[in-house]
Amino acid sequence: MATNTHYRIIGDIKVKNKASTNGISKEKKVDISYDKKETNFNDIAIIQRNQPLTSDAPYFVVEVLKCDPNAIISVGIASSDIDKHAGQYNNSLGYHNNTGRIYSSWKIHANTLGVKYGKGNTVAMYVTYFGEHLSTVLIFYDNFPIATRYHFESNKNWYLPTITFSGGSAIISVLWPDAVQQLPSIADISVSQWIRGPLSSYNAHTGYFENRAKVEDLPIQSPIPLSKSFCYFIVTQEELSPTDGKGASVGLATYSPLKPTPTCSLMKDYYTWFSKTRMKVGNSIGWGVFYDEHCRDDKAEQLCLVFVMFNRSIVDALFVLQPEGGFVPIVLLQPYATRVSIEKHDVLTTEEFDKLQGLYTQMFRPAMEIYRKDKDERFLSEKSFRKSEQVLLTIDDHLCRVSIPKTENSIHYIQFCQPLTYERRFFFVELENISKQCQVTIGIASSKHQFNEAPGIVHDTVGYNSYTGKLYSNRKDTGNMRGQKCNKGDTMGVEIEIFDKEMSVVLFSKNFRPIGTRYLTLHDHSQYFPTILIENNGDPVELLVYWQTRVSVPSSYSMTNPEDWCLPDGASIDLKEKMFILPQHPDHALCIQAPYSLSQ
């Protein structure tokens, strides 16, 4: 690793600093080159600015000056211990040039998507809200907002501007946060610049957003959330289905899917509303938000009232739990509803305010009861666990941190004394800090399990070992899939896919991708306790564990998506051809397995 007071640099990266002696000057760009003599996609080069993004300096810009066809660049935000591409590491964010994908803590699914970028393009990251547990990020492509994402890191000292490289050579020019003189103006951004995919367009003459390709669920999303100063928006339907009068879907959404999936019924990733009567061209649907009069921060997580307007009259309202950052307006154009116009509104009329205040007062108490019930069900204390003495727990409303200080080499364990159920069947573990020799085995075992052996190594248990990558059931590691190794920065998951009296089926995952299944022969479902065994080799350990009582549903996989299949280690996918590419295996067989059985 190169030593530099302003940067953390790993790999074949050179910095041509045009800055002053203090490291940076206002509006001074820094040229950065990556030149690897031998192309190696597994060898990641990294440059990070040592100063984190802050509310005073939340934005940085990268211009691509040169980019070989096989070069991979990821622009994002990460902690100082990242050793993979930005976004492909726990609680990091990265926008990749070669695929156009935007990864947030490994996940890529969202309403707004990136596009590929290369020579001549600029990419920018803007943290628009620094929340207590997560933050919101607006991503720009060639000076236009293109996508929104959550950044799931809670430690603001780890919000380091990060650029990673692999493959072919590249040269970029960077305007770091402390060199930016003026931030993009997003509070007053016009509707014409709302985020839209490459298949949609905005007609400046008519003021319509158009879906000329006539694809399904084509999103138009606001880059900023509803707030006290952006009360509601209205969408006028300019085309409808001739058969049933349906129009474009109009609703509210989160910046991207939440992690973990929320357990409270008051919080969802997406809300929409449909008219019960047949609509006509010119009808409008709107959504708005109404906060408690004592609300000081309208971007904080809080209970609030969202309301629906039909033809500019309030017709429905719902109490919701707003996530940090707020809800963004979204419209989904359809093949039969290809044109809409959108208006922003900043002020409620006196009549509208009085009506919403009455609804808020009327609906607040039932919503608070639901919120408190969920909070009680999510509550964790040290009494909820069986654990070894040196395992330390730090628990709050969002996180459960499992820590082991530097000790003599020994075996440590923790078991959550609430069983996995059909409704709460998945838990996952983020490997925040483990040494290369450390072994973490996560799995399922009963309360009678003796903790001198890992789950999976004894009868009627299953387990997944990070060090070997092996998947165990009833002492054996045999099965169609061999598993995959995990390291610091990876996420390990356990889901009971099928509950059966004789043998249940457990699906293991790495970084929210399925990697294999094993049978669980434990008949007593009330004993399906999440269990973790740690062989730390004397080194300190930090795990973030999301127990099943704090995860509503596991990741959903598609049988038609090759990336959702269980693959052997080292395999890759040609997404264009939907073709699996397996590593050389002359002395043993390799399997590819669907994530679900045919019966599902």
Disulfide bonds with the S-S distance in Angstrom:
none
